[in-house]
Amino acid sequence: MITIEIPNPPEGWIEDATNQDMFRRDHCGYWLRGVEYDKRLGWLCWEEDTDGDRPPFGNEPNRYVAIDTWRAGGDLPSGWHRLDRATATRAYVEGVKRYGVEWYDSPDSDASRYDILIQLALLGEIRYS
């Protein structure tokens, strides 16, 4: 059995993964919408798994239930996710598994790679490209 020691994610990665820029269209914004932010909780996100028309901001399905549940720390409705320090850490570990320990400092680390890693951390698979 091969064991790989994974270092703690650098603060720079945590900041990048939980920053509002992650919702730009060239990052995760083509499938993930940042709905609410709290410094302690991170982002409450909605997966825009829609074909065609997207509801305007504020009209996401189950929005108010999701916000209340997110603040209470409960299980979110389907399609809702937490993008927080724990998610960023899971994404970092996925990066190490796929690209090696130095992946974050690599010149190959870009918006596309971040998108893939966030999908793996939130969804457990790559659904969007």
C-alpha positions, -999 to +999 in steps of 0.1 A: +000+000+000+013+034-009+007+062+016+009+099+006+011+125+033-011+155+024+000+188+038-025+212+052-039+234+025-022+268+022-042+298+034-039+311-002-059+281-015-085+285+012-089+321+003-090+314-034-116+286-031-139+306-008-136+339-026-164+355-045-142+352-077-150+314-076-184+324-090-171+340-121-182+323-154-146+311-160-144+294-126-176+277-112-201+304-120-215+287-150-230+260-128-227+273-092-243+305-078-232+321-046-264+331-027-254+341+008-220+347+025-210+347+061-174+351+073-178+322+097-200+299+075-185+306+041-208+306+011-243+291+007-244+280-030-271+268-054-263+244-082-278+259-113-285+225-129-310+241-153-314+237-191-321+271-205-336+298-183-320+303-150-342+319-123-332+354-114-311+359-083-334+357-053-358+332-069-337+300-065-359+270-055-361+265-017-340+297-012-354+307+023-354+271+036-318+267+024-307+299+041-323+291+074-309+255+073-274+267+063-274+292+092-285+264+116-259+240+103-285+215+091-288+193+060-294+215+029-321+209+004-312+192-029-291+214-051-277+235-023-241+234-011-217+249+014-185+264+000-165+268+031-132+260+046-141+222+049-151+222+012-119+240+002-099+214+022-116+185+004-109+202-029-072+206-020-070+169-011-085+161-045-059+183-061-031+164-044-046+131-054-050+141-091-021+165-097+005+159-069+015+177-037+027+209-055-004+213-076-015+246-061+019+263-068+021+248-103+017+271-134-010+246-145-033+257-117-060+278-132-097+284-132-105+252-150-086+231-125-102+250-096-136+243-111-129+205-114-117+203-078-147+223-064-170+200-083-153+169-069-155+184-033-191+194-036-206+169-059-183+139-057-179+139-094-173+161-125-207+170-139-199+202-157-172+212-182 
